[in-house]
Amino acid sequence: MVTLNDYLMASGLLFAIGFAGVLLRRNVIIIFMALELMLNAANLSLIGFSRFNVQNGLPDYNAQVLVFFVITVAAAEVTVGLAIIVALFRARQTTHVEDISTLKF
Amino acid sequence: MSPILFWIFVAIMLFFAGMVVLNRNPVASALSLVVSFMALAALYVSLDAYFIGVIQILVYAGAVMVVFLFIIMLLDLKAEVRRRMNFPAVCGGFVVILLFLKVLSDVCYGVFGGNAKLPPISQGPQGDAWQVGMLIFERYNLALQVVGTLILVASIGVVILSKRELK
């Protein structure tokens, strides 16, 4: 049988892969996709906790509402982030993070 | 859902998530991310969260990834040339990730003890979309309207950001 631990391990591995992407890749758009992977890993653990916390024969739907809001905010975040990347590309003609170091200390 | 299907979908999800990070071509990365999100939606369905699974495919694998592909093709990004890696940074990244996995497996399989089997549920005549909808429109109505305002502000912000010259 599949247990809660299995879902949490899958979620944690997905988070680790996204984290590795943020740390290792140097393209802004790929880093952004890896951020999306990390958000989805958190969503998976939320749905898992919701399903394993059964009361009166029903899963805990509050967690599913939270996942709904996370997905909505993530969609807004993607549009704003990509608009910033396009503006940056217009100004600098690059999406490589090592070429964009004006704010670096 | 049988354990075999669960592990198959977990394997698909993790493999294509890995391909997102490892691919040199940004278009291939974006398409791998779509497949990874599809497998994730299947895992949601295995947890009886049908509404969230459908939203995941419609919003993430559909809308968000189309925006990603659109931007990648608009910027005409070539496959990334292999640059000299910053060796200490790469080592540091791997060490951080391995420590994270160690802590995670300790918490999951040692301390936490979440070996519970999937408990049975009886959803009755209303599906989970009904239950989630009732919560969203009654208990979390204020949050829903705040999120609506947030999306409005985000879309105005995107229009202003993409004007040709910012003044």
Interface residues (C-beta under 8 A of the other chain):
Chain A: M1 V2 T3 L4 N5 D6 Y7 L8 M9 A10 G12 L13 L14 F15 A16 I17 G18 F19 A20 G21 L23 L24 R25 R26 N27 I29 I30 F32 M33 A34 E36 L37 N40 N43 L44 I47 G48 S50 R51 F52 V54 G57 L58 P59 Y61 N62 Q64 V65 V67 F68 F69 I71 T72 V73 A74 A75 A76 E77 V78 T79 V80 L82 A83 I84 I85 V86 A87 F89 T95 E98
Chain B: M1 P3 F6 V10 M13 L14 A17 G18 V20 V21 P26 S29 A30 L33 S36 F37 L40 L43 Y44 S46 L47 D48 A49 F51 I52 I55 Q56 V59 Y60 A63 V64 V67 F68 I71 I72 L74 L75 L77 E80 R83 A89 V90 G92 G93 F94 V96 I97 F100 L101 L104 S105 C108 Y109 F112 G114 N115 A116 K117 L118 P119 P120 I121 S122 Q123 D128 Q131 V132 L135 I136 Y140 A143 V147 L150 I151 A154 S155 G157 V158 L161 S162 L166
